[in-house]
Amino acid sequence: MGDLEVFIDTEEISEFFYEELLRRGFHVTEDEADVLADITFDYLIEKRIIDEEAEEY
């Protein structure tokens, strides 16, 4: 199986968590959602689901 290139946007993850937590009745700040997004990103790296690479422009 070949490599699949996936781009993970922690800002998008943060917005998703923020909206979903509010929708489910949790009172969360945007900063807390940012922390959850960072933790999720770290989890994906630890489980080797993604590799962290510097963006090239």
ABEGO torsion letter per residue (X at the ends): XBBBBBBBBAAAAAAAAAAAAAAAGBBBBAAAAAAAAAAAAAAAAAAGABBBBBBBX
